[in-house]
Amino acid sequence: MCDELHLVTEQEIPQLLAWLEQELPQSYALYGVVKENTRLNWPGYQFYTIGWPNIQAAATGNTDVNCGCYDYFKNRVQIFLYARDAKSAQVLLTSPGIVDWNKPAIFRFPDTLTSGIHELFQSRFSYELHELTFYTMMAQKDDVITRSQLPDDLIISPLEPKRDGACMNSTWPYKNEHSEKYMEQLALHFPSCGVFDRSGQCLGHVVGTPQGTVGILYVVPEMRRHGLGQILLRGISEAYFDLDLPCVAYCLTNNIQSIKLFEKVGFKNIDTIKVISYTPT
């Protein structure tokens, strides 16, 4: 049936990925998660669809306890969703067992679904809108990039989980008791790049995320405006290209300075994505 809930099996994930690939760039929020799951970098997600094999909507369900980010996200729901229309999205979200509606919810989905999902949350689940954030989705697909000239007194290398997890966590604005382990897991499983001085102090870092995007870009204040941001972005771009993957990033739409930095390295604006947070009333 076209409105039947379907739990995607491990053998069926390539078919789900192929469907999402046809719907790019609007489907990238979910596509990136499925892609990383397929590469076994971040197992633990369950994927559901409405309709199979004729898919109308797809989303992640409740996160498995074995997922690398479980402890960090266990007190909130994080859902990645794509649907061709708001009705299919509503059918998927209201299916029993998909989401624990007793927790705050963070959703990533294309702009076309906003009104339908917002209406559903207010009327069906008694949730109220907590925050609406717009991101500019940018990508660099061309693996011919200009290498940055690194000063002689600096070293560039991938991040090491145990060595650099604490440093990453110390600058993370959303840290909690589980976030340092989360940072270590990111550095362990995904492409990364760090710039260090000769004493080993980390002056800047950037790492990939379970969504298949660049994240947690940071440069210490005293080293800003010295080109380290561009060096880091070029370094992680090369790491993604070595895996035959595009390098994708989400920038806050109103963060003009950050967008200009990515443009200098060759990223192009390809879409806008909404991240909406809801809390139970």
Secondary structure, DSSP 8 states (H G I E B T S, - for coil): -TT-EEE--GGGHHHHHHHHHHTTTTTHHHHHHHHHHHTTSS----EEEESSSS-SEEEE-S--TTSTTHHHHTTSEEEEEEESSHHHHHHHHTSTTS--TTS-EEEEE-GGGHHHHHHHHHHHS-EEEEEEEEEEEEEE-----------TTEEEE---HHHHHHHHHHT-TT--TTHHHHHHHHHHHS-EEEEEETT--EEEEEEE-TTSSEEEEEE-GGGTTSSHHHHHHHHHHHHHHHTT--EEEEEETT-HHHHHHHHHHT-EEEEEEEEEEEEE-
